[in-house]
């Protein structure tokens, strides 16, 4: 099954870490409520239904043609708290 999305790799400066952004194609039909087969779904619903760990591995290992593009993203932040347990 093919992901059918554009994948942007946004590397962080001075690190070997990058953020991947999945951009679905424009949906021709926004109503996906009756579509059950992942191949039939379009837009973000279709991309998410076809996305898996195996698909991510395939994307990262594939020999794709890189193209430099200009990207503008809104400012955002994320955080998470984790309670650590002492290990003996």
N, CA, C and O of each residue as an XYZ file, in Angstrom:
352
protein
N       0.852     -1.172      0.000
C       0.000      0.000      0.000
C       0.897      1.234      0.000
O       1.882      1.285      0.736
N       0.571      2.199     -0.796
C       1.360      3.411     -0.924
C       0.787      4.507     -0.034
O      -0.433      4.629      0.082
N       1.645      5.305      0.595
C       1.216      6.355      1.523
C       0.482      7.488      0.805
O      -0.477      8.046      1.339
N       0.926      7.823     -0.389
C       0.344      8.916     -1.182
C       0.323     10.233     -0.406
O      -0.735     10.811     -0.161
N       1.518     10.690     -0.026
C       1.675     11.964      0.669
C       3.053     12.521      0.348
O       3.969     11.778     -0.004
N       3.188     13.828      0.471
C       4.501     14.453      0.376
C       5.125     14.380      1.757
O       4.443     14.610      2.756
N       6.407     14.064      1.828
C       7.103     13.969      3.102
C       8.213     15.014      3.119
O       9.109     15.002      2.275
N       8.137     15.919      4.095
C       9.179     16.931      4.267
C      10.063     16.521      5.430
O       9.568     16.189      6.507
N      11.357     16.544      5.216
C      12.298     16.299      6.301
C      12.903     17.648      6.677
O      13.578     18.286      5.869
N      12.653     18.070      7.907
C      13.142     19.356      8.391
C      14.218     19.101      9.439
O      13.900     18.839     10.599
N      15.502     19.177      9.041
C      16.579     18.898      9.986
C      16.760     20.045     10.975
O      16.616     21.217     10.626
N      17.075     19.685     12.208
C      17.406     20.679     13.223
C      18.870     21.062     13.041
O      19.700     20.217     12.704
N      19.185     22.333     13.263
C      20.535     22.843     13.089
C      21.507     22.179     14.050
O      21.207     21.988     15.229
N      22.670     21.833     13.531
C      23.786     21.270     14.308
C      23.436     19.982     15.052
O      24.003     19.714     16.111
N      22.527     19.193     14.526
C      22.195     17.896     15.123
C      21.986     16.891     13.996
O      21.963     17.253     12.820
N      21.836     15.638     14.368
C      21.473     14.620     13.370
C      19.999     14.238     13.538
O      19.590     13.130     13.191
N      19.209     15.177     14.076
C      17.790     14.968     14.331
C      16.986     15.782     13.316
O      17.364     16.899     12.962
N      15.889     15.215     12.861
C      15.021     15.910     11.913
C      13.563     15.636     12.257
O      13.238     14.612     12.858
N      12.699     16.551     11.874
C      11.262     16.367     12.022
C      10.706     16.019     10.646
O      11.053     16.656      9.652
N       9.850     15.013     10.591
C       9.182     14.661      9.342
C       7.776     15.230      9.357
O       7.048     15.084     10.339
N       7.397     15.880      8.266
C       6.057     16.442      8.124
C       5.395     15.737      6.952
O       5.933     15.728      5.845
N       4.227     15.144      7.191
C       3.474     14.469      6.130
C       2.407     15.413      5.613
O       1.579     15.904      6.381
N       2.424     15.667      4.322
C       1.439     16.543      3.697
C       0.564     15.730      2.761
O       1.040     15.250      1.732
N      -0.708     15.566      3.101
C      -1.588     14.804      2.215
C      -1.918     15.615      0.968
O      -1.877     16.845      0.990
N      -2.243     14.927     -0.108
C      -2.710     15.649     -1.294
C      -4.074     16.268     -1.001
O      -4.745     15.879     -0.045
N      -4.474     17.212     -1.810
C      -5.793     17.806     -1.625
C      -6.860     16.740     -1.812
O      -6.797     15.952     -2.756
N      -7.831     16.713     -0.924
C      -8.905     15.719     -1.006
C      -9.919     16.137     -2.055
O     -10.371     17.282     -2.077
N     -10.270     15.210     -2.915
C     -11.302     15.490     -3.919
C     -12.689     15.388     -3.296
O     -13.628     16.056     -3.731
N     -12.807     14.545     -2.274
C     -14.098     14.340     -1.629
C     -13.865     14.337     -0.125
O     -13.285     13.396      0.416
N     -14.314     15.385      0.549
C     -14.045     15.531      1.982
C     -14.825     14.536      2.830
O     -14.423     14.265      3.962
N     -15.932     13.977      2.323
C     -16.743     13.049      3.102
C     -16.146     11.653      3.017
O     -16.290     10.964      2.008
N     -15.466     11.240      4.101
C     -14.850      9.915      4.122
C     -15.559      9.004      5.112
O     -15.057      7.924      5.420
N     -16.710      9.415      5.612
C     -17.392      8.655      6.662
C     -17.828      7.261      6.210
O     -17.869      6.341      7.027
N     -18.156      7.085      4.927
C     -18.637      5.791      4.454
C     -17.536      4.927      3.848
O     -17.773      3.759      3.535
N     -16.349      5.477      3.679
C     -15.255      4.728      3.059
C     -14.513      3.952      4.133
O     -14.033      4.531      5.107
N     -14.419      2.646      3.954
C     -13.775      1.775      4.937
C     -12.389      1.334      4.488
O     -11.509      1.145      5.328
N     -12.171      1.167      3.194
C     -10.910      0.708      2.651
C      -9.896      1.857      2.685
O     -10.170      2.917      2.122
N      -8.709      1.678      3.340
C      -7.712      2.747      3.409
C      -7.289      3.276      2.050
O      -6.932      4.448      1.928
N      -7.323      2.421      1.013
C      -6.954      2.883     -0.325
C      -7.965      3.870     -0.894
O      -7.627      4.655     -1.780
N      -9.200      3.841     -0.397
C     -10.239      4.735     -0.903
C     -10.232      6.091     -0.201
O     -10.742      7.070     -0.746
N      -9.663      6.159      0.998
C      -9.683      7.400      1.764
C      -8.723      8.417      1.174
O      -7.647      8.058      0.694
N      -9.110      9.684      1.208
C      -8.273     10.752      0.694
C      -7.963     11.730      1.813
O      -8.491     11.607      2.919
N      -7.111     12.698      1.528
C      -6.781     13.709      2.517
C      -6.051     13.119      3.708
O      -5.444     12.053      3.609
N      -6.113     13.814      4.830
C      -5.385     13.388      6.023
C      -5.914     12.056      6.555
O      -5.141     11.262      7.090
N      -7.225     11.797      6.418
C      -7.780     10.513      6.867
C      -7.128      9.348      6.131
O      -6.811      8.326      6.739
N      -6.931      9.499      4.838
C      -6.304      8.448      4.051
C      -4.849      8.238      4.422
O      -4.396      7.103      4.567
N      -4.106      9.348      4.579
C      -2.692      9.236      4.947
C      -2.554      8.546      6.299
O      -1.737      7.639      6.455
N      -3.350      8.971      7.274
C      -3.256      8.375      8.608
C      -3.662      6.908      8.611
O      -3.092      6.120      9.366
N      -4.627      6.523      7.790
C      -5.059      5.123      7.760
C      -4.010      4.227      7.097
O      -3.949      3.031      7.382
N      -3.184      4.801      6.214
C      -2.150      4.025      5.528
C      -0.800      4.082      6.241
O       0.104      3.320      5.899
N      -0.646      4.969      7.224
C       0.635      5.159      7.899
C       0.861      4.082      8.958
O      -0.055      3.727      9.699
N       2.081      3.569      9.022
C       2.432      2.539     10.008
C       3.932      2.624     10.266
O       4.647      3.358      9.584
N       4.401      1.871     11.253
C       5.840      1.811     11.532
C       6.586      1.251     10.321
O       7.676      1.717      9.988
N       6.003      0.263      9.675
C       6.633     -0.321      8.484
C       6.724      0.707      7.359
O       7.729      0.763      6.649
N       5.683      1.515      7.195
C       5.691      2.545      6.152
C       6.736      3.615      6.469
O       7.411      4.105      5.564
N       6.875      3.981      7.741
C       7.889      4.960      8.141
C       9.285      4.413      7.840
O      10.131      5.133      7.308
N       9.526      3.159      8.173
C      10.819      2.534      7.881
C      11.086      2.529      6.389
O      12.197      2.831      5.953
N      10.075      2.188      5.601
C      10.221      2.185      4.141
C      10.567      3.573      3.628
O      11.426      3.718      2.758
N       9.900      4.600      4.163
C      10.171      5.971      3.740
C      11.602      6.392      4.075
O      12.288      6.994      3.249
N      12.043      6.072      5.284
C      13.373      6.472      5.718
C      14.473      5.729      4.971
O      15.559      6.270      4.765
N      14.197      4.485      4.564
C      15.192      3.681      3.865
C      15.156      3.866      2.342
O      16.058      3.407      1.643
N      14.131      4.527      1.835
C      13.980      4.624      0.384
C      14.957      5.636     -0.210
O      15.410      6.564      0.460
N      15.259      5.430     -1.460
C      16.160      6.305     -2.199
C      15.304      7.278     -3.008
O      15.090      7.090     -4.205
N      14.819      8.319     -2.333
C      13.940      9.279     -2.990
C      14.747     10.466     -3.505
O      15.856     10.727     -3.039
N      14.194     11.158     -4.440
C      14.820     12.352     -4.975
C      14.529     13.530     -4.049
O      13.371     13.873     -3.810
N      15.570     14.132     -3.541
C      15.410     15.277     -2.641
C      15.245     16.549     -3.460
O      15.877     16.732     -4.501
N      14.390     17.407     -2.968
C      14.161     18.695     -3.613
C      14.087     19.735     -2.508
O      13.368     19.546     -1.527
N      14.816     20.821     -2.653
C      14.784     21.867     -1.643
C      13.588     22.769     -1.901
O      13.371     23.226     -3.024
N      12.811     23.022     -0.849
C      11.627     23.867     -0.951
C      11.615     24.857      0.204
O      12.275     24.636      1.219
N      10.880     25.934      0.058
C      10.690     26.887      1.145
C       9.438     26.489      1.907
O       8.398     26.202      1.315
N       9.553     26.476      3.234
C       8.447     26.050      4.081
C       8.230     27.099      5.162
O       9.188     27.605      5.747
N       6.981     27.421      5.421
C       6.627     28.316      6.521
C       5.659     27.581      7.431
O       4.593     27.146      6.996
N       6.034     27.444      8.691
C       5.198     26.774      9.673
C       4.867     27.750     10.796
O       5.695     28.592     11.143
N       3.675     27.649     11.367
C       3.355     28.517     12.501
C       4.195     28.123     13.718
O       4.600     26.969     13.859
N       4.449     29.094     14.589
C       5.200     28.812     15.811
C       4.347     27.932     16.717
O       3.150     28.165     16.884
N       4.984     26.913     17.303
C       4.273     26.008     18.190
C       5.273     25.411     19.179
O       6.484     25.484     18.973
N       4.766     24.839     20.221
C       5.629     24.170     21.190
C       4.913     22.928     21.706
O       3.688     22.821     21.648
N       5.704     22.004     22.207
C       5.159     20.777     22.771
C       5.979     20.424     24.003
O       7.185     20.666     24.046
N       5.330     19.859     24.987
C       6.051     19.419     26.179
C       5.332     18.215     26.765
O       4.153     17.974     26.505
N       6.084     17.467     27.565
C       5.506     16.296     28.216
C       6.241     16.081     29.524
O       7.465     16.199     29.589
N       5.496     15.769     30.553
C       6.079     15.458     31.840
C       6.065     13.971     32.075
O       5.091     13.291     31.751
N       7.144     13.462     32.639
C       7.237     12.025     32.935
C       7.710     11.878     34.377
O       8.709     12.475     34.776
N       6.991     11.088     35.144
C       7.388     10.820     36.508
C       8.362      9.641     36.507
O       8.020      8.543     36.067
N       9.570      9.879     37.002
C      10.584      8.845     37.027
C      10.537      8.072     38.331
O      10.257      8.625     39.394
N      10.814      6.798     38.229
C      10.851      5.926     39.400
C      12.312      5.562     39.669
O      13.047      5.191     38.754
N      12.719      5.670     40.924
C      14.095      5.364     41.290
C      14.361      3.867     41.101
O      13.575      3.021     41.529
N      15.491      3.563     40.449
C      15.902      2.194     40.195
C      17.085      1.877     41.099
O      18.010      2.681     41.217
N      17.062      0.730     41.728
C      18.165      0.357     42.632
C      19.367     -0.127     41.896
O      20.372     -0.476     42.517
